[in-house]
Amino acid sequence: MTTPEPTAYSRIAQAIDYIQEHYQQQPSLEEIAEQVHLSPFHFQRLFTEWAGVSPKKFLQYISLGHAKSVLQQNASLMDAVEAAGLSGSGRLHDLFINIEGMTPGEFKNGGQNLAIQYTVENTPFGEVFVASTPQGICQMTFIDTEPNSLERLRKSFPNANIAEGKNTTQENALKIFTEDWSNIAQVKLHLKGTDFQLKVWESLLHIPMGQLCTYGTIAQQIQKPSAARAVGTAIGSNPIAYLIPCHRVIQQSGKLGGYMWGETRKSAIIGWEASKQELSHL
């Protein structure tokens, strides 16, 4: 799938919002296209180029029924991993993404003597702010819902040497959106977090693409079964959008629930990943 032009995702998001709000009325392709100011032909082409499937098919992937079905099929996270298979594309997040926690010194001194470069790049889900140290990616945030991404970076690392710049670490990480994952070099994440947060973020890497799990499942996976609320807090403080797939964690009821970078984007990513998985099996 090709990365769309910068305006494409905003139209996709608008369409997803409209479809979800009017689900009971089963809006036609013509009605949806009108909402995003495109002809039915151009909207169908735009959506299919982005998702790989039609809007109608995509809607099935973000429905409550689909989410419940996925949760029921995967009673535990390990079931999901086994279902994906060790060589399956859905298993690759934890195989090619490596989390390294910052040292106590780096954590406490505000990034003193740490050089950080940042850039803004386009993705299928809008523009992202990507920052990296020599050890790996330290922040990745969607800027339309977090316009103060640079301010957040400076607040996290007040003593670091922060400068705008693009590097191979960032370029390699962004290939996750456009290339076959088996061709991507290991993506290293260099994160500031408590031991508990790092453990939760690590566990998210084990959720295969196209699968979903609950906060309670993650709590059980890290052997803290009564800590579902704390797990939710840790997930909510995840500084790395998409690479650490917190979007794959939903409510026990099957509702997708909140997302730091917007519920519409969460729906878009879940549907896009489900579509990609189906296409990979054709």
C-alpha positions as CSV (number, residue, x, y, z in Angstrom):
1,M,0.0,0.0,0.0
2,T,1.3,3.4,-0.9
3,T,1.5,6.3,1.6
4,P,-1.3,8.7,0.6
5,E,-0.9,12.5,0.0
6,P,-1.2,14.6,3.2
7,T,-4.9,15.4,2.7
8,A,-6.0,11.8,2.1
9,Y,-6.1,10.7,5.7
10,S,-8.2,13.7,6.8
11,R,-10.8,12.7,4.2
12,I,-10.6,9.0,5.3
13,A,-11.1,10.0,8.9
14,Q,-14.1,12.2,8.0
15,A,-15.6,9.3,6.1
16,I,-15.1,6.9,9.0
17,D,-16.7,9.3,11.4
18,Y,-19.8,9.7,9.1
19,I,-20.1,5.9,8.5
20,Q,-20.0,5.2,12.3
21,E,-22.4,7.9,13.2
22,H,-24.9,6.8,10.5
23,Y,-24.3,3.0,10.7
24,Q,-28.0,2.2,11.4
25,Q,-29.0,4.0,8.2
26,Q,-26.5,2.1,6.1
27,P,-25.3,5.2,4.1
28,S,-24.6,4.6,0.4
29,L,-21.3,5.2,-1.3
30,E,-22.8,8.4,-2.8
31,E,-23.8,9.8,0.5
32,I,-20.4,9.1,2.1
33,A,-18.6,10.6,-0.9
34,E,-20.7,13.7,-0.7
35,Q,-19.6,14.2,3.0
36,V,-15.9,14.3,1.9
37,H,-16.6,16.5,-1.2
38,L,-15.6,13.8,-3.7
39,S,-17.4,12.0,-6.5
40,P,-18.3,8.5,-5.7
41,F,-15.7,7.2,-8.2
42,H,-12.9,9.3,-6.7
43,F,-13.9,8.5,-3.1
44,Q,-14.0,4.7,-3.8
45,R,-10.6,4.9,-5.4
46,L,-9.1,7.0,-2.6
47,F,-10.4,4.7,0.1
48,T,-9.4,1.5,-1.7
49,E,-5.9,2.8,-2.3
50,W,-5.6,3.6,1.3
51,A,-7.2,0.5,2.9
52,G,-6.8,-2.1,0.2
53,V,-10.5,-2.9,0.6
54,S,-13.8,-1.1,-0.1
55,P,-15.5,1.2,2.5
56,K,-18.2,-1.4,3.0
57,K,-15.7,-4.2,3.8
58,F,-13.7,-1.9,6.0
59,L,-16.7,-1.1,8.1
60,Q,-17.0,-4.7,9.1
61,Y,-13.5,-4.6,10.5
62,I,-14.3,-1.7,12.9
63,S,-17.7,-3.0,14.0
64,L,-18.5,-4.0,17.6
65,G,-19.4,-7.5,16.3
66,H,-15.9,-7.9,14.7
67,A,-14.1,-6.7,17.9
68,K,-16.1,-9.1,20.1
69,S,-15.4,-12.0,17.7
70,V,-11.7,-11.3,17.8
71,L,-11.7,-11.2,21.6
72,Q,-13.6,-14.5,21.8
73,Q,-11.3,-16.2,19.3
74,N,-8.3,-15.1,21.3
75,A,-9.1,-15.9,24.9
76,S,-5.5,-15.1,25.9
77,L,-2.7,-13.2,24.4
78,M,-0.7,-16.4,23.9
79,D,-3.6,-17.8,21.9
80,A,-3.3,-14.8,19.6
81,V,0.4,-15.3,19.2
82,E,0.1,-19.0,18.4
83,A,-2.7,-18.2,16.0
84,A,-0.5,-15.8,14.1
85,G,2.4,-18.2,14.0
86,L,6.1,-17.5,14.5
87,S,6.7,-16.7,10.9
88,G,3.4,-14.8,10.3
89,S,3.5,-11.1,9.5
90,G,1.3,-10.4,12.5
91,R,4.0,-11.8,14.8
92,L,6.7,-9.4,13.7
93,H,6.2,-6.4,16.0
94,D,8.0,-8.1,18.9
95,L,10.6,-9.7,16.6
96,F,11.9,-6.5,15.0
97,I,11.1,-3.8,17.6
98,N,13.4,-3.6,20.6
99,I,12.7,-1.5,23.7
100,E,15.7,-0.1,25.6
101,G,14.9,1.7,28.8
102,M,17.0,4.8,29.5
103,T,19.6,4.5,32.3
104,P,18.8,5.9,35.7
105,G,21.2,8.7,35.0
106,E,19.5,9.7,31.7
107,F,16.1,9.4,33.3
108,K,17.0,11.7,36.2
109,N,19.1,14.3,34.6
110,G,16.6,15.3,32.0
111,G,18.6,14.0,29.1
112,Q,21.8,15.9,29.9
113,N,24.5,15.2,27.2
114,L,21.8,13.4,25.1
115,A,21.5,14.5,21.4
116,I,18.0,14.3,20.1
117,Q,16.9,14.9,16.5
118,Y,13.3,15.3,15.4
119,T,11.4,15.5,12.1
120,V,7.8,15.5,10.8
121,E,6.8,12.9,8.2
122,N,3.6,11.8,6.5
123,T,2.0,8.4,7.2
124,P,-1.3,6.7,6.2
125,F,-2.8,8.1,9.5
126,G,-1.6,11.7,9.2
127,E,1.6,13.5,10.0
128,V,3.8,12.2,12.8
129,F,6.5,13.9,14.9
130,V,9.4,11.5,15.2
131,A,12.3,12.1,17.6
132,S,15.4,9.9,18.2
133,T,18.5,9.7,20.2
134,P,21.6,7.8,19.0
135,Q,20.2,4.7,20.8
136,G,16.7,4.8,19.1
137,I,13.3,6.4,18.7
138,C,12.3,8.2,21.9
139,Q,9.0,9.9,20.7
140,M,6.5,9.3,17.9
141,T,3.2,11.3,18.1
142,F,0.5,12.3,15.6
143,I,0.7,16.1,15.4
144,D,-2.9,16.9,14.5
145,T,-4.0,15.6,18.0
146,E,-0.8,16.6,19.7
147,P,0.4,19.9,18.1
148,N,2.7,20.5,21.0
149,S,4.8,17.4,20.3
150,L,8.1,19.4,20.3
151,E,7.1,21.0,23.6
152,R,6.4,17.6,25.1
153,L,9.8,16.4,23.9
154,R,11.5,19.4,25.6
155,K,9.6,18.9,28.8
156,S,10.6,15.2,28.9
157,F,14.3,16.0,28.2
158,P,14.8,19.6,29.4
159,N,18.6,19.3,29.4
160,A,19.1,17.5,26.1
161,N,20.5,18.9,22.9
162,I,17.4,19.0,20.7
163,A,17.6,19.9,17.1
164,E,15.6,19.4,13.9
165,G,17.0,16.8,11.7
166,K,16.3,13.5,9.8
167,N,18.4,10.4,10.2
168,T,18.4,6.7,9.2
169,T,17.0,5.6,12.6
170,Q,13.8,7.6,11.9
171,E,13.7,6.5,8.2
172,N,13.9,2.9,9.1
173,A,11.2,3.1,11.7
174,L,8.8,4.8,9.3
175,K,9.2,2.0,6.8
176,I,6.7,0.1,9.0
177,F,3.9,2.0,7.1
178,T,5.1,1.3,3.6
179,E,7.2,-1.8,3.3
180,D,7.1,-5.5,3.9
181,W,8.0,-5.8,7.6
182,S,10.3,-8.7,7.0
183,N,12.6,-6.3,5.1
184,I,12.9,-3.7,7.9
185,A,16.0,-3.6,10.0
186,Q,15.5,-3.8,13.8
187,V,13.8,-0.7,15.1
188,K,15.2,0.4,18.4
189,L,13.2,2.4,20.9
190,H,15.0,4.4,23.6
191,L,12.4,5.1,26.2
192,K,12.1,7.1,29.4
193,G,9.7,5.1,31.7
194,T,9.3,3.3,35.0
195,D,9.9,-0.4,35.2
196,F,6.2,-1.0,35.2
197,Q,5.6,1.2,32.2
198,L,8.4,-0.5,30.2
199,K,6.9,-3.9,31.1
200,V,3.5,-2.9,29.9
201,W,4.9,-1.4,26.6
202,E,6.9,-4.5,26.0
203,S,3.8,-6.7,26.4
204,L,2.0,-4.7,23.7
205,L,4.6,-5.8,21.2
206,H,3.3,-9.3,21.5
207,I,-0.2,-8.5,20.2
208,P,-0.2,-9.6,16.6
209,M,-1.4,-7.3,13.8
210,G,-5.1,-7.8,13.1
211,Q,-5.7,-9.0,16.7
212,L,-7.1,-7.2,19.7
213,C,-6.9,-7.7,23.5
214,T,-8.2,-6.2,26.7
215,Y,-6.5,-4.2,29.5
216,G,-7.2,-7.2,31.8
217,T,-5.4,-9.5,29.4
218,I,-2.3,-7.3,29.4
219,A,-2.4,-7.2,33.3
220,Q,-2.5,-11.0,33.3
221,Q,0.3,-11.2,30.8
222,I,2.6,-9.2,33.0
223,Q,1.5,-11.2,36.0
224,K,-0.4,-8.3,37.7
225,P,-4.0,-9.6,37.2
226,S,-5.5,-7.0,39.5
227,A,-3.6,-4.1,37.9
228,A,-5.9,-3.5,34.8
229,R,-6.4,0.2,35.8
230,A,-2.7,0.8,36.2
231,V,-2.1,-1.0,32.9
232,G,-4.6,1.4,31.3
233,T,-2.7,4.4,32.7
234,A,0.7,3.0,31.5
235,I,-0.8,2.5,28.0
236,G,-2.2,6.0,28.1
237,S,1.4,7.4,28.7
238,N,2.9,5.4,25.8
239,P,5.2,7.9,23.9
240,I,5.4,5.9,20.7
241,A,2.4,5.9,18.4
242,Y,1.8,2.8,16.3
243,L,5.3,1.2,16.8
244,I,4.1,0.3,20.3
245,P,0.6,-0.9,19.3
246,C,-1.5,0.4,22.2
247,H,-4.3,0.9,19.6
248,R,-4.8,-2.9,19.7
249,V,-6.0,-2.8,23.3
250,I,-9.8,-2.3,23.6
251,Q,-12.5,-2.7,26.3
252,Q,-13.8,-6.1,27.4
253,S,-17.2,-5.1,25.9
254,G,-15.7,-4.9,22.4
255,K,-15.9,-1.1,22.3
256,L,-12.7,0.3,21.0
257,G,-12.4,2.8,23.9
258,G,-10.1,5.8,24.1
259,Y,-6.9,6.5,22.3
260,M,-4.4,9.3,23.0
261,W,-4.3,10.3,19.3
262,G,-8.1,10.2,18.7
263,E,-10.7,7.4,18.7
264,T,-11.3,7.9,14.9
265,R,-7.6,7.2,14.3
266,K,-7.8,4.1,16.5
267,S,-10.7,2.8,14.4
268,A,-8.8,3.7,11.2
269,I,-5.6,1.8,12.3
270,I,-7.5,-1.2,13.5
271,G,-9.5,-1.5,10.3
272,W,-6.4,-0.8,8.1
273,E,-4.4,-3.5,9.9
274,A,-7.3,-6.0,9.6
275,S,-7.5,-5.3,5.9
276,K,-3.8,-5.6,5.4
277,Q,-3.8,-9.0,7.2
278,E,-6.7,-10.3,5.1
279,L,-4.9,-9.2,1.9
280,S,-1.7,-10.9,3.0
281,H,-3.5,-14.2,3.1
282,L,-5.0,-14.0,-0.4
